[in-house]
Amino acid sequence: MDNGYVAYVATAPYFIERPEVQIVDGKEVCVVSCQRSPEPVFLSWKGLEKENTGDFLVRSGPGTVKLSPDSAGEFIRTRFPGSGEE
């Protein structure tokens, strides 16, 4: 796992850094770090998303939260100024 991996989230590739396997509670888990996206990214996976454009997820402490369309719009306006999200 020394090499970088590319993850495709929606249609944009983002470089995943330093994937490594760690033992947590006696189980192997893959831990990855990735670069912060310079633009909003929506997750579309196996048709499970609630919105046509995909779901917008953000990190919140140790977890991940799916934002409603209204909350996602507000987050995008403040986090990605000039992104075109109105």
N, C-alpha and C positions, 0 to 999 in steps of 0.2 A: 504493500500500500504506500510505497514511497512516491509514486507518480501522482500528478494531479488528475482529478476526474472532472468531467463536465456533466452537469445536471441540466436537463432541459425542463424548465418550468414555464408553462405556457409556450411561447415561441422564442424566448430569449435564453441563450446559454449563459450560465454563470459558473465561474471557476470555484471548485470546492477544494479547500486547502487542508492538508494534514489529516486525512482520514486515518483513524486508528481504532483498534479493538481494545476495549477495556472490560474488566470484570466488575459487574455491579450486582450485588446480592447473589453472587455465585453464578451469574449468567453473563455470557459474552454479549456486548452491545457495540455497535459501530458508532463512534463519535466523530462528527465532521464539523469543520468550521468553514464558513463561506464568506466571501466578500459581500459587503453591503451593496445592494443594488442602487445604481444611480437613477433609476426610474421605477415607477410602480410595476409590480409583477402580480398577475392573477394566476391562480392555480386551477388548471383544468385537468381532471384525471378520471378516466373511465366513466365519464358521464355522471359522476356523483356530485358535481358542483350544483349549487342552487341558482346561480345567476348565469345568463348566457355568456357573459364575458369571463366567467370563472369566479372563484372565491378569492377574496382578499384577506390574507392572514398576516398577523403581526405577532412579534414576540412580546410576552408580558411576564417578566420575571423568568422563572424556569419553564414556562409553558407557552403555548401558541393559542391565539384567540382569532376566530373568524369574525370579521367585522360585517355589520349590516351594510347595505349599499349607502345609506346616509352617512354612517360613521366612517366608512371607507373613503367617501368623497371628502369629508372634512379632514381626515388624516392625510390624504394625498395632497390636498390644498396647502396644508401646513408643512408637511415633510418634503414635498417635491414641488416647490414653487416654480411656476412656468411650465408645468407638465401638460397643460391644456385641459385638465379636469375642471369642469365648471359646475 
